[in-house]
Amino acid sequence: MAMSNSRRRFLKTTLAGTLATAAFTGTSIAGAEDKKTLRVIAYNVYECTGWPKERALGKKATALGQMPVRFAHELALYEPDIINFSESPKEPIVKQIAELLGMNYTYFPSGVKWPGAILSRFKITGSQNCPLVQGERPADLFTRHWGVATLQIAADHDLVIHSAHLHPDMEPATRLQEIPRMLESMEKDLSAGRSMLLMGDLNHTPDTKEYELWKKAGWQDTFTQAGAGEGLTIKSDTPDRRIDYILAAGPIAKTIKSSRPLFEGAFRVNNADAESFALSDHLPQLAIFE
């Protein structure tokens, strides 16, 4: 017997409501506050459309509007306090995911395409998009996103987070223009010894001039400090590069407990299954601080 359009609409609405309820319930259970650790995730989410895009089940999940709930469910398993998105979807989708996770958020529009966002269970006391020291965003720089937010993680302690997605060219020329401008903007907080994180898809590997600039400025790579193996973050079927980072500076850099890419669950593609899809082509990077 063929299913009527009204029946399809009913089932679609009921499923969405059930999943949303489950997300709220699951988050409230799994997200019980842990005052001993701070758990942060940096994730290039590929617009929350699933990868590879041609996979039929991924297309179906997107068409049914399931992706925000799927992202919220999978992220909630890791009890994050702070999440950074690169290649963010449009703001209403970010808002929906944040609400499902019981989080606040701030959104960073892109210079061309690929915006970013920060989601957090902490109060966001301030944020600025492309916080250059002087002038407007150059047309050829920060064409993905860069923004900064301040989070109140305790009554007497703030955390400054820079969210970034640098230029993807194989040649480093553009990134080598972007990074010095970012460091100029960060200098005041770095010199003041504030706790800071830099999170995102930096589009360079650890053996590059770009990486050396971060190190010379005092940024600590959480994976280098507390990870194991190669830490590859792309692509989510057969990872072969590390380009997604959580860097730390100031007092928080002395409290790194662990750092690893999440090559597991719905974040990865099962290569033995022709219909398998991952939530994104990148893997999330999870860092835990004492």
N, C-alpha and C positions, 0 to 999 in steps of 0.2 A: 504494500500500500504506500503510495507516494505521500511524502510529508508536505503539508500545506505551508505557505509562506508565513502565515500567522504562527504556526507551530514552531517553525524555525526561529522566528523572532523571539518567541517565548523562551525556547531553550537557550538561545544565545544570551538573553538578558539574565535568565536564571543562573547560567554557568558563570557569567561575569560577576554576578552578585555573590555567588558561593565562593568563588576564588578570592574576591576582595575580602569577604568576611574571614576566610582562612588566613589571608595575609595578615590582617590585623591581629587575629588570634595568635598566629604563629609568632609574630613579632613581639607581642606583649609577653609571651612565654620565653622565647629565645633571647630576647633583648633585655633581660633583667640586668639592672645596672651593676657593673663590676668596677668598683672604685680603685682596684689595684692595677688595672691595665687600661690603655687607650688603644683602640683597634681602628685602623684606618685603611681604606681601600682606594687605589687609583685604578680607573678602568676606562679605556677607550671603548665606548659602547656602540659605535657604528650606527648611530641614529636609532638604536633599539629596534632594528629591523631583522636581526638574525643573519647568520652567515654559515655557509655560502647562500647568497640571495636566491639562487635558482632552485634550492631544495623545496619541494612541494609542501612539506609539513611546516617549514618556516614561513612560507608565503601564507599558508592557511592560518597560522597563529597570528600573523600580522593583520590579515584581513579580518579576523574575528576580534581584533582589539585586545588580544591576550598578552602582548609583549610587556606592557608596564607591570602587570601582575606577575608574570614570569620573572622579570628582573627583580622585583621586590622580594618574591619568594626565595630566589637563589641567594641574593645578597643577605637576606635576614638570617640565613643559616650561619653566617660568620659573625653575627652580632656586632656589626660595625658601629662606631661612634661618629665617624666622618667618612664620607664617600666623595671622591672627585670623579667627574665625568669629562672625558674628552670626546669629540665628535658627538656631542649631546643631541638628543632629539629636540623638538620645539618645546618651548617653555611649558605649555599645558601638560605635556607628557612628563616632564621633570617634576612638575607640581604633583601630578597623580602618584608617581613613584615615591616622592617624599612623604605624601600623606599616608600611603600604604605602610611606610616604614616608621611613621610617627616622627618625622624629621622636619626641620626647617631647611630652607634652601636659598641660594642666591645664584643668579643666572648671568653668564657673561656672553653677550652677543659677539659674533665673529666679525672680522674685518671683511671677509668674503663669504666663506662657508665654514661649517664645523664649529659651532659655539661650544661653550663649556659650562660647567655648573659645579657647585659644592653643596652637598647635602649633609646635615649634621643634627644630632639630637641636642647639641648645645645651642645656646642663643647666639645668633650672628649679629654682632654689635656694629658692624660696618663693612662695606665692600666697595670696590672701585674697579671698573673695567679698564684694561690697558693703562695701568697707573704710571705713565711716563713722568719723569721729573719735569721735563719741559716739552711743550709743543703737542701737536695732534698726532694720532697714529699715522705713520707713513703708509702710503698705499701699498708698498711692496713688502712691508714687515707686519708680523703678527696677523697674517691673513687667516690663521686658524683662530686661536684664542689665547688670551692671557688676562688674568684678573687676580685680585687679592681680596681676602676677607679676613676679618678678625673675629675669633670665636671666644666666648667667655666660658672656659672649661672648668673654672672654679671661681669662687667669690673674689679671690685675690689674684687670679692668674688668667691671662689671655694667651691665645695661640694665633699666630699670624700664618695664614696659608696662602701661598701663591699657586694658582691653578694654571697650567700651561699646556699648550699643544704647539710645538714649534714646526717650522717649515719642513716639508718632507723630501725636498730634493736630495738626490744622492750626493751632490756636491755641497759642501758645508757653508758656502759663502753667505747665504741668507741667515742661517742660524748663527753664524759668527758675527753678524750685525745685531741680531735679536738679543743674544745673551748679554753682551755688555750693557745694553740699555736696561735689561732686567736687573742686572747687578747694581747699576747706578740707582735704580729705584729701591732696591733692597738694602742699600748700604747703611742707611740710618738705623734700621732695625737690627741689622747684623752687628753694627758697631755697639749698639746698646745692649747686646747680649740677650735679646728677646728669644723666646722659643718660637721656632719657625719650621714650617714644612713647605717643600716644593713638590708638587704632585702632578703627574700627567705623562702624556706621550711626548717625549722630547725628541723623537725621531733621530736619535743618534745612539750608537753603541758605546760601551765603556772604553774603547781603545781609540778615541778620537780627540781632536783639539777641543771640541765643545765640552766634553766631559772634564777635561783638564781645567777649563775655566771655572767650572763649578767647584772643583776640589780646591783650587787656589783661593777661591773666595771664602772657603771655610765650610762649605756644604759637605755633609757626610751621607754617603750612599747607604741606606739601611740594608740593602741586600749584601753589599760588600762587607758590612760590619757584622751581620747576623744571619746571613743566608747560607745555603749549601748548594753545590752543583753550579750550573751555568745560569740559572734564573731566566730562561728564555721566555719571552712574552708574546711573540707573534711568529706564525699564525696559529690559530687555535686547533688546527688539525695536526700539523707537524711543526712545532715551534723551532725556529732556527736563529732568532736574534733577540737581544734584550734592548728594548727601546723605551720601555715604560718604567717609571721610577717613582720612588718616594724618597726624597732627600730631606735631611734634617739639619738644623743649625741651632745654636744656643743650648740652654739647659736640657731641652728634650732630646738632643742628640746623644746625651750621656745615658739615656734610659732605654735604648733600643734593645728589645728582647728577641724578636725574630722578624724575618722578612722572607716572603716567598711568592712566586706566581701561583695562581690557582688553576692548575692543569687538572681539573676534576669536575664532576657533576655536569651541569648544563653549560658550564663555561667552555667545555672542550667538545670537539667533534669526534665521534666514534668512527674511525676509518674503516672498520669492518662492516659498517652499516651505510648503505648507499643513500638512505633517507635521513641520516643523522644530521642535525645542524646544531651549531653553538649560538649562544646569545650574541656573540660578536666575533670578529676576526682576531681580536686581541684577547689575551688573558688578563684578568685583574691581578694587581699586585697588592698583597696584604702585608701590612707591617703592624707589629704589636709593640707598644712601649709600656714600660713599668709605670 
